[in-house]
C-alpha cells in the first residue's frame, strides 16, 4: 500500500507499529550478551531508522503520483 500510494498514511502507521513491536519481541538485545547482543542491537537500530522513515511517510503522505492524490 505504501509502494503504490493507496491509504499510505494508514499503511505507514500500521507498519510503524509492527516494526516497533519487532524490536521488543524479535530483537531484545538488552537481555543478551556478546556477539548475539551486538547483532540484535544492530537489527534494532535498523528498525528504528525504518520507523523514522515511516513517520516521514505518515506525516507527508504519498505524494503527487499516488492513488491518494496527495491526501
C-alpha positions as CSV (number, residue, x, y, z in Angstrom):
1,X,0.0,0.0,0.0
2,X,2.9,2.3,0.7
3,X,4.5,1.4,-2.6
4,X,1.5,2.3,-4.8
5,X,0.2,5.1,-2.6
6,X,-3.1,3.7,-1.5
7,X,-4.1,4.7,2.0
8,X,-0.5,5.5,2.6
9,X,-0.7,7.2,5.9
10,X,-2.6,4.3,7.5
11,X,-0.3,1.7,6.0
12,X,2.7,3.6,7.2
13,X,1.3,3.8,10.8
14,X,0.5,0.1,10.7
15,X,4.0,-0.8,9.5
16,X,5.4,1.5,12.2
17,X,3.6,-0.4,14.9
18,X,4.7,-3.7,13.5
19,X,8.3,-2.6,13.3
20,X,8.3,-1.1,16.8
21,X,6.9,-4.4,18.2
22,X,9.5,-6.3,16.3
23,X,12.2,-4.6,18.4
24,X,10.7,-5.8,21.6
25,X,9.8,-9.3,20.6
26,X,12.4,-10.3,18.0
27,X,15.5,-8.3,18.9
28,X,15.6,-7.9,22.7
29,X,19.3,-7.1,22.8
30,X,19.1,-5.8,26.4
31,X,18.7,-9.4,27.6
32,X,21.7,-10.8,25.6
33,X,25.5,-10.8,25.8
34,X,28.4,-10.8,23.4
35,X,28.1,-11.2,19.7
36,X,24.4,-12.0,19.9
37,X,23.8,-8.7,21.7
38,X,25.7,-6.8,19.1
39,X,23.9,-8.4,16.2
40,X,20.5,-7.9,17.7
41,X,21.3,-4.3,18.6
42,X,22.3,-3.6,15.0
43,X,18.9,-5.0,13.9
44,X,17.0,-3.0,16.5
45,X,18.8,0.2,15.4
46,X,17.9,-0.6,11.8
47,X,14.3,-0.9,12.8
48,X,14.5,2.5,14.5
49,X,15.7,4.1,11.2
50,X,12.8,2.4,9.4
51,X,10.4,3.8,12.0
52,X,11.8,7.3,11.2
53,X,11.1,6.8,7.5
54,X,7.6,5.6,8.2
55,X,7.0,8.6,10.4
56,X,8.0,10.8,7.5
57,X,5.7,9.0,5.1
58,X,2.8,9.2,7.6
59,X,3.4,13.0,8.1
60,X,3.8,13.9,4.4
61,X,1.6,11.5,2.7
62,X,2.1,9.6,-0.5
63,X,2.8,12.4,-2.9
64,X,1.6,13.6,-6.3
65,X,1.6,10.4,-8.3
66,X,-0.3,8.1,-5.9
67,X,-3.8,6.7,-5.8
68,X,-4.5,9.0,-2.8
69,X,-3.7,12.1,-4.9
70,X,-1.6,13.7,-2.1
71,X,-4.3,13.5,0.5
